[in-house]
């Protein structure tokens, strides 16, 4: 989800043509104006990864950060990512290693206390309802949908291939059509 462009400060290189931020919510006009002064080629599009409003073979680069853990239709969402990818598209999917042990420890030490201070609902309940898809289930769907493509998985911070001793993983896919 592109939100209101909070992620843009982390984008190192903007494409020459167009940078699309997809989110199901409409972005506030003041935010759009502010961002358009800084980044002229950023376009906010209302839509969902479950039904990406672009034709097949449209994108040559796609970045997805922590979205797939939240979707209702995981297989459809991952299939949509492949559908809109061009040949040689570089796709990067960042996702938490939820319910990995280190991920859970970090949440319990840092995220849960903060959430519990500001919410009337317990943090564990919020995470349970919001994170519908586990890391391993997402990976299995990605491996199936992108089975003809080159897939590289990196775990962070420890680089050991284990969801239990890392906080997140980065899946890099080069699409072959």
N, C-alpha and C positions, 0 to 999 in steps of 0.2 A: 504494500500500500504506500502510495506516494505521499499521503497526508498533505500538509501544506508546505512541502518542500524542505522540511527539517533536515533531510538527508543531503541536500545539495551542497552543504559546506564540506562534505566528505568526498565529493566527486572531484577527482584531480583533473581529468581531461573531459571536456564536453565535446560531443560530436559536432562536426561542422554544419551538418544539415539540421538535425532536429533531435531533441531530448524529450522523451515523453514520460510523464509521471502519471501512472494509472492508480486511481483510488475510487471507491464507490461513493465517496462524499464530494460535494461541490466545494471548491476552494473559495474562500472569502475574497471578494474583489480587491480589497486593500492589500492582501497578501500577494495576489496576482500582479498588481501594479508594482509593488516593491521588488518582486523577483524579476519581472520583465525588464526593469531598469538594469539589473545586474547581469541577467542571463537572457538574452533576446531569443535564443532558440529553444527555450524550455516551454513545453506545452502540457498543460494539465488536462487529462481526459478522465471523464467520469465513466467508470466501468469496473469490472471484476475479473480476476484471473480465471474464474470459472466460466467466463464468456467474454474473452478479450475482443473488443470491438475493432479489430483490424483484420485485413485479409490474410490468407495463407502467405507464408514466405515474405513477411514484411520487415522483420527486424534482423539486423546483423549483429547486434549486441543486446543482451537482456540481463538485467540484474534483479534478483529477487531476494529480499532480506526479511527473514523471519515471517513470511506470509503463509507458507504451506502448512505450518502447524495449526493455523486457525481456520482453514477452509472446511466447508461442509462436504464438498465433493472433490476429494484429493485426486483420484484418478483422472477426472475430467479436467481439473486445473493443470496437472502436469502435462496432459495431452494437449491442452490449449497452448502451453508454452512451446511445445514442439511444433505444433501447427503453424504458429506465427513466426517461427525461426526460418531464416534462409539457410541455404547450403553454406557451411563454414561459419555459421552463427556461433558466437562465443556467448555461452550462457553461464552465469555465475549464480549459484543458489546458496545463500548463507542461512544456516538454521541452527537453533539451539539443540544440544544433545539431550534434551528432555526425553525421558526421565532418568538420565544418567546421574550417577552418584555425585560427581563434582558439581554438575549443574544444580542439582537439588541442594547441595550444601551452600553454594553461593546464594541461591534464592532464599534459603532459610536464614542465612546470616545477614543479608543486605536487603533484598527486595521485599520479603514477607514483612519484616518489622515496619518498613516505610508504608507499605500498603495497608497494614493493620492500623496504623495511626490515622490514615485519611479515609478509610472505608468502613462502612457498617458491616460489610461482609468479610469473612476471613480470607486471607490471601490464598490459602490452599484451595478454597472453593472457587475463587476467581480464576486461578490458574487451571484448575480441573475443567471448568466450563469453557474457558477460552482456548486452551491448547488441546484441540480435539485429536490431533494426529501426532503420534510419537515419532521420534527421530528415525528409529529403525523401520517403521512402516513407510515413512516418506521415502527413505532410501530404496526400499524394495520397489516402490512404484516408479521412482526415477530410473532405476536400473532396467525395469521392464520396458517403459515407454521409450527410453533412449538406448535400447539394447544394440542398435546398429551404429551408435555414435561413440566417440571417445569420451570416457568419463574418468575424472581424477578427483579423489576425495582427500582433503587435508583436514586434520583435526587440530584444534587449538585450545589451550596454549602449548600442549606437550607433544604434538606431532605423532603420538603413538596412536595406531588405528584402534581406538576404543572410545565408545560413547560414554563409558563410565568414568574415565579419568580426564575428560576434557569438557569444556564449556560449550563449544560450538564446532560445527564443521562447515567447510566450504566445498561445495561440489562444483567443479569446473567441467563444462561439457562443450565439446566442439561437434556441432551437428553435421552429419553427412547425409545429404539427400540425393 
